[in-house]
């Protein structure tokens, strides 16, 4: 008698499982779930361009262009050698062009002799290639610098930005062209 009760309990359990599985199958067949859509982050950009001229044994010109966020504004100072880029009134990047045809600083020299005087905690962290330029990377505190030789090696371009904007500045540097 005891074995019949056990068989009934097992049979009812199996029947219950079959009903649950069949019901789930029918529900899923009629209620298809949507595949998650990838989040595409689209940012529109605008190109800024300019020209810097320095006189040393003749005129030495650097013509540049790069893409910045569409909402960014730029201002020139220091005889057009400093481009200050702000996005929504927040500093996005400061781009400085230094003619090194006379002095001959390399990227590492510039970091050691110029940046380190103002930011004693600055440390060189490596190099990377972006936009056809090999950049020496340095950081200190909340800021980072990309320093690279441009314009046939006679110019240094120094880009300073907050570390939190690293990816956006890398995108800007990838679009950089110089002559």
ChimeraX commands (.cxc) that place a marker at each C-alpha (Angstrom):
marker #1 position 0.00,0.00,0.00 radius 0.5
marker #1 position 2.83,2.28,0.85 radius 0.5
marker #1 position 4.43,1.74,-2.58 radius 0.5
marker #1 position 1.20,2.80,-4.39 radius 0.5
marker #1 position 1.22,6.09,-2.47 radius 0.5
marker #1 position 4.87,6.62,-3.44 radius 0.5
marker #1 position 4.12,5.90,-7.11 radius 0.5
marker #1 position 1.15,8.29,-7.04 radius 0.5
marker #1 position 3.32,11.05,-5.50 radius 0.5
marker #1 position 6.05,10.51,-8.09 radius 0.5
marker #1 position 3.52,10.36,-10.94 radius 0.5
marker #1 position 1.83,13.59,-9.78 radius 0.5
marker #1 position 5.24,15.32,-9.44 radius 0.5
marker #1 position 6.28,14.29,-12.97 radius 0.5
marker #1 position 2.89,15.35,-14.34 radius 0.5
marker #1 position 3.22,18.71,-12.55 radius 0.5
marker #1 position 6.69,19.25,-14.07 radius 0.5
marker #1 position 5.41,18.40,-17.55 radius 0.5
marker #1 position 2.57,20.91,-17.16 radius 0.5
marker #1 position 4.97,23.64,-15.96 radius 0.5
marker #1 position 7.46,23.00,-18.81 radius 0.5
marker #1 position 4.71,22.82,-21.45 radius 0.5
marker #1 position 3.06,25.97,-20.10 radius 0.5
marker #1 position 6.39,27.83,-20.12 radius 0.5
marker #1 position 7.09,26.69,-23.66 radius 0.5
marker #1 position 3.68,27.86,-24.86 radius 0.5
marker #1 position 4.05,31.22,-23.11 radius 0.5
marker #1 position 7.53,31.85,-24.54 radius 0.5
marker #1 position 6.41,30.80,-28.02 radius 0.5
marker #1 position 3.72,33.49,-28.10 radius 0.5
marker #1 position 5.58,36.19,-26.15 radius 0.5
marker #1 position 8.92,36.63,-27.83 radius 0.5
marker #1 position 11.44,38.70,-25.93 radius 0.5
marker #1 position 13.31,41.49,-27.68 radius 0.5
marker #1 position 17.04,41.18,-27.93 radius 0.5
marker #1 position 18.82,43.92,-26.01 radius 0.5
marker #1 position 19.91,46.71,-28.30 radius 0.5
marker #1 position 23.47,47.92,-28.15 radius 0.5
marker #1 position 23.84,51.40,-26.79 radius 0.5
marker #1 position 25.39,53.51,-29.52 radius 0.5
marker #1 position 26.83,56.73,-28.24 radius 0.5
marker #1 position 26.89,59.22,-31.04 radius 0.5
marker #1 position 28.78,62.43,-30.67 radius 0.5
marker #1 position 28.81,65.06,-33.32 radius 0.5
marker #1 position 32.00,66.96,-33.92 radius 0.5
marker #1 position 33.16,70.06,-35.65 radius 0.5
marker #1 position 36.57,70.75,-37.13 radius 0.5
marker #1 position 38.80,73.51,-35.89 radius 0.5
marker #1 position 41.86,74.53,-37.81 radius 0.5
marker #1 position 44.52,77.16,-37.66 radius 0.5
marker #1 position 48.03,78.26,-38.50 radius 0.5
marker #1 position 50.92,79.23,-36.25 radius 0.5
marker #1 position 53.95,81.10,-37.59 radius 0.5
marker #1 position 57.31,81.55,-35.91 radius 0.5
marker #1 position 60.28,83.41,-37.32 radius 0.5
marker #1 position 63.66,81.71,-37.06 radius 0.5
marker #1 position 65.92,81.78,-40.10 radius 0.5
marker #1 position 62.79,82.50,-42.12 radius 0.5
marker #1 position 59.10,81.82,-41.60 radius 0.5
marker #1 position 58.16,78.51,-40.02 radius 0.5
marker #1 position 54.48,77.62,-40.31 radius 0.5
marker #1 position 52.41,74.90,-38.71 radius 0.5
marker #1 position 48.94,74.34,-40.15 radius 0.5
marker #1 position 46.70,72.06,-38.07 radius 0.5
marker #1 position 43.13,70.78,-37.95 radius 0.5
marker #1 position 41.29,68.49,-35.56 radius 0.5
marker #1 position 37.76,67.45,-34.64 radius 0.5
marker #1 position 36.33,68.66,-31.34 radius 0.5
marker #1 position 32.86,68.17,-29.81 radius 0.5
marker #1 position 30.23,70.17,-31.72 radius 0.5
marker #1 position 29.32,72.08,-28.57 radius 0.5
marker #1 position 32.93,73.16,-27.96 radius 0.5
marker #1 position 34.32,76.65,-28.46 radius 0.5
marker #1 position 37.95,77.57,-28.99 radius 0.5
marker #1 position 39.97,80.70,-28.34 radius 0.5
marker #1 position 43.44,81.63,-29.52 radius 0.5
marker #1 position 46.17,83.35,-27.53 radius 0.5
marker #1 position 49.97,83.60,-27.38 radius 0.5
marker #1 position 50.23,84.67,-31.04 radius 0.5
marker #1 position 47.90,81.81,-32.08 radius 0.5
marker #1 position 50.14,79.16,-30.45 radius 0.5
marker #1 position 47.69,78.34,-27.63 radius 0.5
marker #1 position 44.24,76.99,-28.46 radius 0.5
marker #1 position 41.95,76.77,-25.44 radius 0.5
marker #1 position 39.01,74.47,-26.10 radius 0.5
marker #1 position 35.99,74.60,-23.81 radius 0.5
marker #1 position 32.99,72.31,-23.99 radius 0.5
marker #1 position 29.88,73.67,-22.25 radius 0.5
marker #1 position 32.04,76.26,-20.48 radius 0.5
marker #1 position 34.29,73.54,-19.02 radius 0.5
marker #1 position 37.93,73.28,-20.12 radius 0.5
marker #1 position 38.16,70.40,-22.58 radius 0.5
marker #1 position 41.82,70.77,-23.59 radius 0.5
marker #1 position 44.58,73.31,-23.95 radius 0.5
marker #1 position 46.66,72.78,-27.09 radius 0.5
marker #1 position 50.00,74.58,-27.32 radius 0.5
marker #1 position 52.30,74.56,-30.35 radius 0.5
marker #1 position 55.98,75.22,-29.67 radius 0.5
marker #1 position 58.47,75.77,-32.49 radius 0.5
marker #1 position 61.53,73.67,-31.67 radius 0.5
marker #1 position 63.54,74.18,-34.85 radius 0.5
marker #1 position 65.87,76.49,-32.92 radius 0.5
marker #1 position 65.94,75.03,-29.40 radius 0.5
marker #1 position 65.49,71.42,-30.45 radius 0.5
marker #1 position 63.55,70.00,-27.49 radius 0.5
marker #1 position 62.20,66.50,-27.84 radius 0.5
marker #1 position 58.89,65.54,-26.23 radius 0.5
marker #1 position 60.70,64.17,-23.15 radius 0.5
marker #1 position 62.88,67.31,-22.93 radius 0.5
marker #1 position 59.78,69.53,-23.02 radius 0.5
marker #1 position 58.10,67.57,-20.23 radius 0.5
marker #1 position 61.23,67.61,-18.08 radius 0.5
marker #1 position 62.29,71.23,-18.70 radius 0.5
marker #1 position 58.98,73.08,-19.10 radius 0.5
marker #1 position 56.03,71.13,-17.65 radius 0.5
marker #1 position 57.91,69.77,-14.61 radius 0.5
marker #1 position 58.84,73.31,-13.54 radius 0.5
marker #1 position 55.15,74.13,-13.11 radius 0.5
marker #1 position 53.98,70.66,-12.04 radius 0.5
marker #1 position 56.72,68.98,-9.96 radius 0.5
marker #1 position 54.69,65.76,-9.60 radius 0.5
marker #1 position 54.51,65.16,-13.37 radius 0.5
marker #1 position 55.61,61.68,-14.45 radius 0.5
marker #1 position 56.13,60.26,-17.95 radius 0.5
marker #1 position 53.79,57.26,-18.30 radius 0.5
marker #1 position 54.58,55.98,-21.80 radius 0.5
marker #1 position 54.02,56.62,-25.49 radius 0.5
marker #1 position 51.18,56.07,-27.90 radius 0.5
marker #1 position 50.52,56.66,-31.59 radius 0.5
marker #1 position 47.42,58.69,-32.47 radius 0.5
marker #1 position 46.62,60.53,-35.69 radius 0.5
marker #1 position 49.96,59.58,-37.21 radius 0.5
marker #1 position 51.87,61.22,-34.32 radius 0.5
marker #1 position 53.84,59.45,-31.61 radius 0.5
marker #1 position 52.87,61.09,-28.33 radius 0.5
marker #1 position 54.80,60.99,-25.07 radius 0.5
marker #1 position 52.28,60.74,-22.23 radius 0.5
marker #1 position 52.69,62.34,-18.84 radius 0.5
marker #1 position 50.41,62.82,-15.89 radius 0.5
marker #1 position 50.30,64.54,-12.55 radius 0.5
marker #1 position 47.45,65.14,-10.14 radius 0.5
marker #1 position 44.21,65.38,-12.13 radius 0.5
marker #1 position 45.82,66.36,-15.45 radius 0.5
marker #1 position 47.53,64.56,-18.28 radius 0.5
marker #1 position 49.65,65.73,-21.19 radius 0.5
marker #1 position 50.20,64.41,-24.69 radius 0.5
marker #1 position 53.40,65.84,-26.19 radius 0.5
marker #1 position 54.27,64.98,-29.78 radius 0.5
marker #1 position 56.50,66.15,-32.60 radius 0.5
marker #1 position 54.53,67.51,-35.55 radius 0.5
marker #1 position 55.25,69.60,-38.62 radius 0.5
marker #1 position 58.19,67.55,-39.91 radius 0.5
marker #1 position 59.57,67.33,-36.37 radius 0.5
marker #1 position 60.28,71.07,-36.04 radius 0.5
marker #1 position 57.24,71.68,-33.81 radius 0.5
marker #1 position 55.99,70.18,-30.56 radius 0.5
marker #1 position 52.28,70.02,-29.86 radius 0.5
marker #1 position 51.43,69.89,-26.17 radius 0.5
marker #1 position 47.87,68.88,-25.22 radius 0.5
marker #1 position 46.81,69.23,-21.59 radius 0.5
marker #1 position 43.49,67.90,-20.31 radius 0.5
marker #1 position 41.79,66.47,-17.25 radius 0.5
marker #1 position 42.23,62.71,-16.84 radius 0.5
marker #1 position 38.45,62.30,-16.83 radius 0.5
marker #1 position 38.36,63.51,-20.47 radius 0.5
marker #1 position 41.06,61.09,-21.68 radius 0.5
marker #1 position 38.91,59.13,-24.15 radius 0.5
marker #1 position 37.40,62.26,-25.71 radius 0.5
marker #1 position 40.82,63.88,-26.11 radius 0.5
marker #1 position 42.20,60.68,-27.67 radius 0.5
marker #1 position 39.37,60.87,-30.23 radius 0.5
marker #1 position 40.35,64.48,-30.95 radius 0.5
marker #1 position 44.03,63.53,-31.39 radius 0.5
marker #1 position 43.14,60.68,-33.73 radius 0.5
marker #1 position 41.59,63.26,-36.07 radius 0.5
marker #1 position 44.61,65.60,-35.95 radius 0.5
marker #1 position 46.32,66.59,-39.19 radius 0.5
marker #1 position 49.31,68.91,-39.51 radius 0.5
marker #1 position 51.39,70.36,-42.34 radius 0.5
marker link #1:1,2 radius 0.2
marker link #1:2,3 radius 0.2
marker link #1:3,4 radius 0.2
marker link #1:4,5 radius 0.2
marker link #1:5,6 radius 0.2
marker link #1:6,7 radius 0.2
marker link #1:7,8 radius 0.2
marker link #1:8,9 radius 0.2
marker link #1:9,10 radius 0.2
marker link #1:10,11 radius 0.2
marker link #1:11,12 radius 0.2
marker link #1:12,13 radius 0.2
marker link #1:13,14 radius 0.2
marker link #1:14,15 radius 0.2
marker link #1:15,16 radius 0.2
marker link #1:16,17 radius 0.2
marker link #1:17,18 radius 0.2
marker link #1:18,19 radius 0.2
marker link #1:19,20 radius 0.2
marker link #1:20,21 radius 0.2
marker link #1:21,22 radius 0.2
marker link #1:22,23 radius 0.2
marker link #1:23,24 radius 0.2
marker link #1:24,25 radius 0.2
marker link #1:25,26 radius 0.2
marker link #1:26,27 radius 0.2
marker link #1:27,28 radius 0.2
marker link #1:28,29 radius 0.2
marker link #1:29,30 radius 0.2
marker link #1:30,31 radius 0.2
marker link #1:31,32 radius 0.2
marker link #1:32,33 radius 0.2
marker link #1:33,34 radius 0.2
marker link #1:34,35 radius 0.2
marker link #1:35,36 radius 0.2
marker link #1:36,37 radius 0.2
marker link #1:37,38 radius 0.2
marker link #1:38,39 radius 0.2
marker link #1:39,40 radius 0.2
marker link #1:40,41 radius 0.2
marker link #1:41,42 radius 0.2
marker link #1:42,43 radius 0.2
marker link #1:43,44 radius 0.2
marker link #1:44,45 radius 0.2
marker link #1:45,46 radius 0.2
marker link #1:46,47 radius 0.2
marker link #1:47,48 radius 0.2
marker link #1:48,49 radius 0.2
marker link #1:49,50 radius 0.2
marker link #1:50,51 radius 0.2
marker link #1:51,52 radius 0.2
marker link #1:52,53 radius 0.2
marker link #1:53,54 radius 0.2
marker link #1:54,55 radius 0.2
marker link #1:55,56 radius 0.2
marker link #1:56,57 radius 0.2
marker link #1:57,58 radius 0.2
marker link #1:58,59 radius 0.2
marker link #1:59,60 radius 0.2
marker link #1:60,61 radius 0.2
marker link #1:61,62 radius 0.2
marker link #1:62,63 radius 0.2
marker link #1:63,64 radius 0.2
marker link #1:64,65 radius 0.2
marker link #1:65,66 radius 0.2
marker link #1:66,67 radius 0.2
marker link #1:67,68 radius 0.2
marker link #1:68,69 radius 0.2
marker link #1:69,70 radius 0.2
marker link #1:70,71 radius 0.2
marker link #1:71,72 radius 0.2
marker link #1:72,73 radius 0.2
marker link #1:73,74 radius 0.2
marker link #1:74,75 radius 0.2
marker link #1:75,76 radius 0.2
marker link #1:76,77 radius 0.2
marker link #1:77,78 radius 0.2
marker link #1:78,79 radius 0.2
marker link #1:79,80 radius 0.2
marker link #1:80,81 radius 0.2
marker link #1:81,82 radius 0.2
marker link #1:82,83 radius 0.2
marker link #1:83,84 radius 0.2
marker link #1:84,85 radius 0.2
marker link #1:85,86 radius 0.2
marker link #1:86,87 radius 0.2
marker link #1:87,88 radius 0.2
marker link #1:88,89 radius 0.2
marker link #1:89,90 radius 0.2
marker link #1:90,91 radius 0.2
marker link #1:91,92 radius 0.2
marker link #1:92,93 radius 0.2
marker link #1:93,94 radius 0.2
marker link #1:94,95 radius 0.2
marker link #1:95,96 radius 0.2
marker link #1:96,97 radius 0.2
marker link #1:97,98 radius 0.2
marker link #1:98,99 radius 0.2
marker link #1:99,100 radius 0.2
marker link #1:100,101 radius 0.2
marker link #1:101,102 radius 0.2
marker link #1:102,103 radius 0.2
marker link #1:103,104 radius 0.2
marker link #1:104,105 radius 0.2
marker link #1:105,106 radius 0.2
marker link #1:106,107 radius 0.2
marker link #1:107,108 radius 0.2
marker link #1:108,109 radius 0.2
marker link #1:109,110 radius 0.2
marker link #1:110,111 radius 0.2
marker link #1:111,112 radius 0.2
marker link #1:112,113 radius 0.2
marker link #1:113,114 radius 0.2
marker link #1:114,115 radius 0.2
marker link #1:115,116 radius 0.2
marker link #1:116,117 radius 0.2
marker link #1:117,118 radius 0.2
marker link #1:118,119 radius 0.2
marker link #1:119,120 radius 0.2
marker link #1:120,121 radius 0.2
marker link #1:121,122 radius 0.2
marker link #1:122,123 radius 0.2
marker link #1:123,124 radius 0.2
marker link #1:124,125 radius 0.2
marker link #1:125,126 radius 0.2
marker link #1:126,127 radius 0.2
marker link #1:127,128 radius 0.2
marker link #1:128,129 radius 0.2
marker link #1:129,130 radius 0.2
marker link #1:130,131 radius 0.2
marker link #1:131,132 radius 0.2
marker link #1:132,133 radius 0.2
marker link #1:133,134 radius 0.2
marker link #1:134,135 radius 0.2
marker link #1:135,136 radius 0.2
marker link #1:136,137 radius 0.2
marker link #1:137,138 radius 0.2
marker link #1:138,139 radius 0.2
marker link #1:139,140 radius 0.2
marker link #1:140,141 radius 0.2
marker link #1:141,142 radius 0.2
marker link #1:142,143 radius 0.2
marker link #1:143,144 radius 0.2
marker link #1:144,145 radius 0.2
marker link #1:145,146 radius 0.2
marker link #1:146,147 radius 0.2
marker link #1:147,148 radius 0.2
marker link #1:148,149 radius 0.2
marker link #1:149,150 radius 0.2
marker link #1:150,151 radius 0.2
marker link #1:151,152 radius 0.2
marker link #1:152,153 radius 0.2
marker link #1:153,154 radius 0.2
marker link #1:154,155 radius 0.2
marker link #1:155,156 radius 0.2
marker link #1:156,157 radius 0.2
marker link #1:157,158 radius 0.2
marker link #1:158,159 radius 0.2
marker link #1:159,160 radius 0.2
marker link #1:160,161 radius 0.2
marker link #1:161,162 radius 0.2
marker link #1:162,163 radius 0.2
marker link #1:163,164 radius 0.2
marker link #1:164,165 radius 0.2
marker link #1:165,166 radius 0.2
marker link #1:166,167 radius 0.2
marker link #1:167,168 radius 0.2
marker link #1:168,169 radius 0.2
marker link #1:169,170 radius 0.2
marker link #1:170,171 radius 0.2
marker link #1:171,172 radius 0.2
marker link #1:172,173 radius 0.2
marker link #1:173,174 radius 0.2
marker link #1:174,175 radius 0.2
marker link #1:175,176 radius 0.2
marker link #1:176,177 radius 0.2
marker link #1:177,178 radius 0.2
marker link #1:178,179 radius 0.2
view
